Amino acid sequence: MAENSIYLDYNATTPLSLEVKEAMLEVMEKPFIANPSSQHQLGREAKGIIESARECLNASLKGSGGEIVFTSGGTESNHIAILGTLREAQKSHPKPHVISSAIEHPSILTLVETLEDQGRIEVDWIDAQTSGVVAPEAILSRVREDETSLVVLQRVNSETGVIQEVEKLTEKLTSLKIPLLCDMVQSLGKIPSDLNELNVDLATFSAHKIFGPKGIGALYIKKKTPFISPYKGVSQERGRRGGTENVLGIAGFSKAVELATQDLPFSQSTSLRDEFESRLKESPLNVVINGEGARRVGNTSHISFPGIDSEMFLIRLDLNGVYASNGSACASGAQEPSHVLKSMGLDDTLLRSAVRFSLGRFTTTDDLNRVIELVIRTGGELM
């Protein structure tokens, strides 16, 4: 980044931390990283790195009731979880029934929509309330006993930062033996991620959201969850996912998860975010905090500035060295209003003027003071 620039797009990705880099360098400095599937000593050494990392993730996430499968990232984890669950479900239901919130990450939405369009599944889409929360009772009201094969609800929304009430679903769904997939990519490192306590059947994670390397993620599968790998004839990752494992990335991911767990008290703080929002609301600008009435993670501020075009706003901020966004990085480029805000039922004025500021480990009070001044000045010029 340019000197004096301010990065406020941590929900899109995070910089690689020094500790993670050192953990990866330790692996890189080995004379040779063999294929973990090889049976010789070098292969066993590479396999040992992977298994140590798997144990670390299980310990950090308290996932003793299941297994960790390493993938290329959150998107692949979500795809394997959905396709693997539905493949098993199709043994007894030719056209499985799925319930999904309408505010999921695009990697889930596009896959589920494609399967629905192909006539392979039936889907009930559940919109969020104006608060950004998807009501658990709305999901449970659509459950078809002996027919519903999968429920999908994220833990934290990447745009608004709203924490979803996943724990209110698990007891009922467990009693009905209906698997619940929880995308936890945006919650890891921000709120407690105790898998045994949350009691979800499938959970997905990504390293680059927690100061780890890109291109590595994980899927958690609870024991006895109905699941058949969508990959045929694979031996890696205990038959769950094919392809030679990314040993270097896995080592970095393991360290990132360890650090994220230790850093949780700091990450949960809302003081910087609250000060940022409070001062903007006191400014001459018209400011609407999306999701303000709900529980939110402490780093995310999703703000609509009615009367201001968010694309032009972001360009002006960028030119002044402030890097923010208007939604999920995986959906950018489409120039379409946020599907999350649409699901919340917000009007077009709020949709077209929304900007997401996501804070991180290196964000300071001085940074936010500068950003507040720039936002107020730029907003006034664009109105």
JORAGI-V965476 format. One record per residue. RES is the residue in three letters. PHI is phi as a letter, one per 40 degrees, with the letter a starting at -180 (none if undefined). PSI is psi in degrees with one decimal (none if undefined). OMEGA is omega as a letter, one per 40 degrees, with the letter a starting at -180 (none if undefined). Layout:
res->RES phi->PHI psi->PSI omega->OMEGA
res->RES phi->PHI psi->PSI omega->OMEGA
//
This chain:
res->MET phi->none psi->153.2 omega->i
res->ALA phi->c psi->151.6 omega->i
res->GLU phi->c psi->138.0 omega->i
res->ASN phi->g psi->4.7 omega->i
res->SER phi->c psi->158.4 omega->a
res->ILE phi->b psi->119.9 omega->a
res->TYR phi->c psi->118.6 omega->i
res->LEU phi->b psi->47.5 omega->i
res->ASP phi->b psi->40.2 omega->a
res->TYR phi->c psi->-21.8 omega->i
res->ASN phi->c psi->-19.5 omega->i
res->ALA phi->c psi->-47.6 omega->i
res->THR phi->a psi->163.3 omega->a
res->THR phi->b psi->154.4 omega->i
res->PRO phi->c psi->153.4 omega->i
res->LEU phi->c psi->125.7 omega->a
res->SER phi->c psi->155.4 omega->a
res->LEU phi->c psi->-40.3 omega->a
res->GLU phi->c psi->-39.1 omega->i
res->VAL phi->c psi->-43.4 omega->i
res->LYS phi->d psi->-43.0 omega->i
res->GLU phi->c psi->-38.4 omega->i
res->ALA phi->c psi->-38.1 omega->i
res->MET phi->c psi->-38.1 omega->i
res->LEU phi->c psi->-34.4 omega->i
res->GLU phi->c psi->-37.7 omega->i
res->VAL phi->c psi->-41.4 omega->a
res->MET phi->c psi->-29.7 omega->a
res->GLU phi->c psi->-6.2 omega->i
res->LYS phi->c psi->147.8 omega->a
res->PRO phi->d psi->-33.8 omega->a
res->PHE phi->a psi->134.4 omega->i
res->ILE phi->b psi->106.6 omega->a
res->ALA phi->c psi->173.2 omega->i
res->ASN phi->c psi->124.2 omega->a
res->PRO phi->c psi->-16.5 omega->i
res->SER phi->c psi->-10.0 omega->i
res->SER phi->c psi->144.6 omega->a
res->GLN phi->c psi->-10.4 omega->a
res->HIS phi->c psi->177.9 omega->a
res->GLN phi->d psi->-43.1 omega->a
res->LEU phi->c psi->-38.5 omega->i
res->GLY phi->c psi->-40.4 omega->i
res->ARG phi->c psi->-34.0 omega->i
res->GLU phi->c psi->-43.4 omega->i
res->ALA phi->c psi->-41.1 omega->i
res->LYS phi->c psi->-36.2 omega->i
res->GLY phi->c psi->-37.7 omega->i
res->ILE phi->c psi->-43.0 omega->a
res->ILE phi->c psi->-45.8 omega->a
res->GLU phi->c psi->-34.8 omega->i
res->SER phi->c psi->-41.4 omega->i
res->ALA phi->c psi->-39.1 omega->i
res->ARG phi->c psi->-42.2 omega->i
res->GLU phi->c psi->-38.7 omega->i
res->CYS phi->c psi->-45.4 omega->i
res->LEU phi->c psi->-43.7 omega->i
res->ASN phi->c psi->-40.1 omega->i
res->ALA phi->c psi->-45.6 omega->a
res->SER phi->c psi->-37.2 omega->a
res->LEU phi->c psi->-3.3 omega->a
res->LYS phi->f psi->48.3 omega->a
res->GLY phi->b psi->41.9 omega->a
res->SER phi->c psi->-16.0 omega->a
res->GLY phi->c psi->19.1 omega->a
res->GLY phi->a psi->-163.8 omega->a
res->GLU phi->b psi->153.6 omega->i
res->ILE phi->b psi->128.2 omega->i
res->VAL phi->b psi->124.1 omega->i
res->PHE phi->c psi->138.1 omega->a
res->THR phi->b psi->-171.5 omega->i
res->SER phi->c psi->-4.5 omega->a
res->GLY phi->i psi->-174.9 omega->a
res->GLY phi->c psi->-39.2 omega->a
res->THR phi->c psi->-50.0 omega->i
res->GLU phi->c psi->-38.5 omega->i
res->SER phi->d psi->-45.5 omega->i
res->ASN phi->c psi->-42.1 omega->a
res->HIS phi->c psi->-45.0 omega->i
res->ILE phi->c psi->-42.9 omega->a
res->ALA phi->d psi->-47.0 omega->a
res->ILE phi->c psi->-50.9 omega->a
res->LEU phi->c psi->-37.9 omega->i
res->GLY phi->c psi->-38.5 omega->i
res->THR phi->c psi->-43.0 omega->a
res->LEU phi->c psi->-30.9 omega->i
res->ARG phi->c psi->-40.7 omega->i
res->GLU phi->c psi->-42.1 omega->a
res->ALA phi->c psi->-32.4 omega->a
res->GLN phi->c psi->-9.8 omega->i
res->LYS phi->c psi->-36.1 omega->a
res->SER phi->b psi->-15.8 omega->i
res->HIS phi->b psi->103.4 omega->a
res->PRO phi->d psi->-31.3 omega->i
res->LYS phi->b psi->84.0 omega->a
res->PRO phi->d psi->149.8 omega->i
res->HIS phi->c psi->130.4 omega->a
res->VAL phi->b psi->140.2 omega->i
res->ILE phi->b psi->126.2 omega->a
res->SER phi->b psi->142.4 omega->i
res->SER phi->c psi->154.4 omega->a
res->ALA phi->c psi->4.5 omega->a
res->ILE phi->b psi->16.6 omega->a
res->GLU phi->c psi->165.9 omega->i
res->HIS phi->c psi->147.6 omega->a
res->PRO phi->d psi->-28.5 omega->i
res->SER phi->c psi->-28.2 omega->i
res->ILE phi->c psi->-47.8 omega->a
res->LEU phi->d psi->-47.9 omega->a
res->THR phi->c psi->-38.1 omega->i
res->LEU phi->c psi->-48.4 omega->a
res->VAL phi->c psi->-40.8 omega->i
res->GLU phi->c psi->-40.2 omega->i
res->THR phi->c psi->-46.0 omega->i
res->LEU phi->c psi->-36.1 omega->i
res->GLU phi->c psi->-45.2 omega->i
res->ASP phi->c psi->-32.7 omega->i
res->GLN phi->c psi->-4.3 omega->i
res->GLY phi->g psi->18.1 omega->a
res->ARG phi->c psi->-21.1 omega->i
res->ILE phi->a psi->160.8 omega->i
res->GLU phi->b psi->140.8 omega->a
res->VAL phi->b psi->135.0 omega->i
res->ASP phi->b psi->118.9 omega->i
res->TRP phi->c psi->130.9 omega->a
res->ILE phi->b psi->117.5 omega->i
res->ASP phi->c psi->159.6 omega->i
res->ALA phi->c psi->158.9 omega->i
res->GLN phi->c psi->171.6 omega->a
res->THR phi->c psi->-21.6 omega->i
res->SER phi->c psi->-15.8 omega->a
res->GLY phi->g psi->-6.4 omega->a
res->VAL phi->c psi->134.4 omega->i
res->VAL phi->c psi->115.7 omega->a
res->ALA phi->c psi->123.9 omega->i
res->PRO phi->d psi->-37.6 omega->a
res->GLU phi->c psi->-30.5 omega->i
res->ALA phi->c psi->-37.2 omega->i
res->ILE phi->c psi->-49.1 omega->a
res->LEU phi->c psi->-28.0 omega->i
res->SER phi->c psi->-18.1 omega->a
res->ARG phi->c psi->-1.9 omega->a
res->VAL phi->c psi->132.7 omega->i
res->ARG phi->b psi->109.1 omega->a
res->GLU phi->d psi->135.2 omega->a
res->ASP phi->g psi->3.8 omega->i
res->GLU phi->b psi->-40.5 omega->a
res->THR phi->c psi->127.1 omega->a
res->SER phi->b psi->-15.5 omega->a
res->LEU phi->a psi->138.9 omega->i
res->VAL phi->b psi->136.3 omega->a
res->VAL phi->b psi->121.6 omega->i
res->LEU phi->a psi->122.6 omega->a
res->GLN phi->c psi->163.1 omega->i
res->ARG phi->c psi->-44.9 omega->a
res->VAL phi->b psi->134.8 omega->i
res->ASN phi->c psi->132.7 omega->a
res->SER phi->c psi->-23.3 omega->a
res->GLU phi->c psi->-52.9 omega->a
res->THR phi->c psi->-20.0 omega->a
res->GLY phi->g psi->7.2 omega->a
res->VAL phi->c psi->133.4 omega->i
res->ILE phi->c psi->124.3 omega->a
res->GLN phi->c psi->151.6 omega->a
res->GLU phi->c psi->59.2 omega->a
res->VAL phi->d psi->-39.1 omega->a
res->GLU phi->c psi->-18.4 omega->i
res->LYS phi->c psi->-4.5 omega->a
res->LEU phi->b psi->-31.3 omega->a
res->THR phi->c psi->-39.8 omega->a
res->GLU phi->c psi->-47.7 omega->a
res->LYS phi->c psi->-45.5 omega->a
res->LEU phi->c psi->-36.7 omega->i
res->THR phi->c psi->-41.5 omega->a
res->SER phi->c psi->-28.7 omega->i
res->LEU phi->c psi->-2.1 omega->a
res->LYS phi->f psi->42.7 omega->i
res->ILE phi->b psi->119.3 omega->a
res->PRO phi->c psi->143.1 omega->i
res->LEU phi->b psi->122.4 omega->i
res->LEU phi->c psi->125.9 omega->i
res->CYS phi->b psi->113.6 omega->i
res->ASP phi->c psi->111.3 omega->a
res->MET phi->b psi->20.4 omega->a
res->VAL phi->d psi->-41.4 omega->a
res->GLN phi->c psi->-5.8 omega->i
res->SER phi->c psi->-27.4 omega->a
res->LEU phi->c psi->126.7 omega->a
res->GLY phi->g psi->-3.6 omega->a
res->LYS phi->b psi->-36.0 omega->i
res->ILE phi->b psi->162.9 omega->a
res->PRO phi->d psi->137.8 omega->a
res->SER phi->b psi->59.3 omega->i
res->ASP phi->c psi->103.5 omega->a
res->LEU phi->c psi->-35.9 omega->i
res->ASN phi->c psi->-39.5 omega->i
res->GLU phi->c psi->-41.9 omega->i
res->LEU phi->c psi->-32.5 omega->i
res->ASN phi->g psi->37.1 omega->i
res->VAL phi->c psi->158.6 omega->a
res->ASP phi->c psi->-35.6 omega->i
res->LEU phi->b psi->138.5 omega->i
res->ALA phi->a psi->145.5 omega->a
res->THR phi->b psi->148.6 omega->a
res->PHE phi->a psi->159.8 omega->i
res->SER phi->a psi->136.6 omega->a
res->ALA phi->c psi->-35.7 omega->a
res->HIS phi->c psi->-3.9 omega->i
res->LYS phi->c psi->-10.4 omega->a
res->ILE phi->b psi->37.7 omega->i
res->PHE phi->g psi->27.6 omega->i
res->GLY phi->b psi->-177.0 omega->a
res->PRO phi->c psi->155.9 omega->i
res->LYS phi->c psi->157.8 omega->i
res->GLY phi->g psi->17.2 omega->i
res->ILE phi->a psi->136.6 omega->i
res->GLY phi->a psi->-171.8 omega->a
res->ALA phi->a psi->152.3 omega->i
res->LEU phi->b psi->128.2 omega->i
res->TYR phi->c psi->131.1 omega->i
res->ILE phi->b psi->115.0 omega->i
res->LYS phi->c psi->147.3 omega->i
res->LYS phi->d psi->140.6 omega->i
res->LYS phi->g psi->8.6 omega->i
res->THR phi->c psi->128.2 omega->i
res->PRO phi->c psi->115.9 omega->a
res->PHE phi->a psi->132.2 omega->i
res->ILE phi->b psi->125.9 omega->a
res->SER phi->d psi->136.1 omega->i
res->PRO phi->c psi->-12.9 omega->i
res->TYR phi->c psi->128.7 omega->a
res->LYS phi->c psi->138.2 omega->i
res->GLY phi->g psi->31.7 omega->a
res->VAL phi->b psi->152.5 omega->i
res->SER phi->b psi->-20.2 omega->a
res->GLN phi->c psi->158.3 omega->i
res->GLU phi->f psi->45.7 omega->i
res->ARG phi->f psi->32.6 omega->i
res->GLY phi->g psi->7.9 omega->a
res->ARG phi->c psi->-34.0 omega->a
res->ARG phi->a psi->131.2 omega->a
res->GLY phi->c psi->165.0 omega->i
res->GLY phi->h psi->145.8 omega->i
res->THR phi->c psi->130.1 omega->a
res->GLU phi->c psi->146.4 omega->i
res->ASN phi->c psi->85.1 omega->a
res->VAL phi->d psi->-45.6 omega->a
res->LEU phi->c psi->-46.3 omega->i
res->GLY phi->c psi->-39.0 omega->i
res->ILE phi->c psi->-41.2 omega->i
res->ALA phi->c psi->-42.1 omega->i
res->GLY phi->c psi->-40.5 omega->i
res->PHE phi->c psi->-44.5 omega->a
res->SER phi->d psi->-46.0 omega->i
res->LYS phi->c psi->-39.7 omega->a
res->ALA phi->c psi->-41.1 omega->i
res->VAL phi->c psi->-42.4 omega->i
res->GLU phi->d psi->-46.4 omega->a
res->LEU phi->c psi->-38.7 omega->a
res->ALA phi->c psi->-37.0 omega->i
res->THR phi->c psi->-42.1 omega->i
res->GLN phi->c psi->-32.8 omega->a
res->ASP phi->c psi->4.2 omega->a
res->LEU phi->d psi->-43.1 omega->i
res->PRO phi->d psi->-40.2 omega->i
res->PHE phi->c psi->-43.6 omega->a
res->SER phi->c psi->-28.1 omega->a
res->GLN phi->c psi->-12.4 omega->a
res->SER phi->c psi->138.0 omega->i
res->THR phi->b psi->4.3 omega->a
res->SER phi->c psi->-46.2 omega->a
res->LEU phi->c psi->-47.1 omega->a
res->ARG phi->c psi->-44.5 omega->a
res->ASP phi->c psi->-39.8 omega->i
res->GLU phi->c psi->-41.8 omega->i
res->PHE phi->d psi->-49.9 omega->a
res->GLU phi->c psi->-40.9 omega->a
res->SER phi->c psi->-44.2 omega->a
res->ARG phi->c psi->-33.7 omega->i
res->LEU phi->c psi->-36.6 omega->i
res->LYS phi->c psi->-26.9 omega->i
res->GLU phi->c psi->-7.8 omega->a
res->SER phi->c psi->172.1 omega->i
res->PRO phi->c psi->-13.2 omega->a
res->LEU phi->c psi->152.0 omega->i
res->ASN phi->c psi->114.8 omega->a
res->VAL phi->b psi->130.7 omega->i
res->VAL phi->b psi->121.0 omega->i
res->ILE phi->c psi->112.3 omega->a
res->ASN phi->c psi->125.8 omega->a
res->GLY phi->g psi->10.9 omega->a
res->GLU phi->c psi->-32.6 omega->a
res->GLY phi->c psi->-1.7 omega->a
res->ALA phi->b psi->168.5 omega->i
res->ARG phi->c psi->130.9 omega->a
res->ARG phi->b psi->154.2 omega->i
res->VAL phi->c psi->154.3 omega->a
res->GLY phi->c psi->-8.0 omega->a
res->ASN phi->b psi->-5.6 omega->a
res->THR phi->b psi->128.8 omega->i
res->SER phi->b psi->109.7 omega->a
res->HIS phi->b psi->110.8 omega->a
res->ILE phi->b psi->133.6 omega->i
res->SER phi->b psi->138.7 omega->i
res->PHE phi->b psi->80.9 omega->a
res->PRO phi->d psi->132.8 omega->a
res->GLY phi->g psi->-5.3 omega->a
res->ILE phi->b psi->132.6 omega->i
res->ASP phi->c psi->122.9 omega->a
res->SER phi->c psi->-34.6 omega->a
res->GLU phi->c psi->-45.5 omega->i
res->MET phi->c psi->-38.4 omega->i
res->PHE phi->d psi->-47.1 omega->a
res->LEU phi->c psi->-36.6 omega->i
res->ILE phi->c psi->-43.5 omega->a
res->ARG phi->c psi->-40.0 omega->i
res->LEU phi->c psi->-43.2 omega->i
res->ASP phi->d psi->-45.9 omega->a
res->LEU phi->c psi->-22.3 omega->i
res->ASN phi->b psi->13.9 omega->i
res->GLY phi->g psi->20.1 omega->i
res->VAL phi->b psi->123.4 omega->a
res->TYR phi->b psi->106.0 omega->i
res->ALA phi->b psi->-167.1 omega->a
res->SER phi->a psi->178.8 omega->i
res->ASN phi->b psi->20.5 omega->i
res->GLY phi->i psi->-159.5 omega->a
res->SER phi->c psi->132.0 omega->i
res->ALA phi->c psi->-28.1 omega->a
res->CYS phi->c psi->-9.3 omega->i
res->ALA phi->b psi->-1.4 omega->a
res->SER phi->c psi->157.7 omega->a
res->GLY phi->g psi->-22.0 omega->a
res->ALA phi->c psi->-19.9 omega->i
res->GLN phi->f psi->29.9 omega->i
res->GLU phi->b psi->148.0 omega->i
res->PRO phi->d psi->153.0 omega->a
res->SER phi->d psi->127.6 omega->i
res->HIS phi->c psi->-24.9 omega->i
res->VAL phi->c psi->-48.7 omega->i
res->LEU phi->c psi->-34.1 omega->i
res->LYS phi->c psi->-45.1 omega->a
res->SER phi->c psi->-31.9 omega->i
res->MET phi->c psi->-8.1 omega->i
res->GLY phi->g psi->21.0 omega->a
res->LEU phi->c psi->150.8 omega->a
res->ASP phi->c psi->169.8 omega->a
res->ASP phi->c psi->-32.0 omega->i
res->THR phi->c psi->-40.7 omega->i
res->LEU phi->c psi->-34.2 omega->i
res->LEU phi->c psi->-44.7 omega->a
res->ARG phi->c psi->-9.5 omega->a
res->SER phi->b psi->15.5 omega->a
res->ALA phi->c psi->136.0 omega->i
res->VAL phi->b psi->136.7 omega->i
res->ARG phi->b psi->125.3 omega->i
res->PHE phi->b psi->115.1 omega->i
res->SER phi->b psi->119.0 omega->a
res->LEU phi->c psi->163.6 omega->a
res->GLY phi->a psi->-169.9 omega->a
res->ARG phi->d psi->-31.2 omega->a
res->PHE phi->b psi->7.3 omega->i
res->THR phi->c psi->132.9 omega->a
res->THR phi->b psi->166.7 omega->i
res->THR phi->c psi->-40.0 omega->i
res->ASP phi->c psi->-39.6 omega->i
res->ASP phi->d psi->-49.8 omega->a
res->LEU phi->c psi->-33.1 omega->i
res->ASN phi->c psi->-42.7 omega->i
res->ARG phi->c psi->-41.2 omega->a
res->VAL phi->c psi->-42.5 omega->i
res->ILE phi->d psi->-46.3 omega->i
res->GLU phi->d psi->-43.4 omega->a
res->LEU phi->c psi->-41.4 omega->a
res->VAL phi->c psi->-44.0 omega->a
res->ILE phi->c psi->-44.4 omega->a
res->ARG phi->c psi->-47.0 omega->a
res->THR phi->c psi->-41.5 omega->i
res->GLY phi->d psi->-41.8 omega->i
res->GLY phi->c psi->-35.4 omega->a
res->GLU phi->c psi->-29.5 omega->a
res->LEU phi->c psi->-13.0 omega->a
res->MET phi->c psi->none omega->none
//
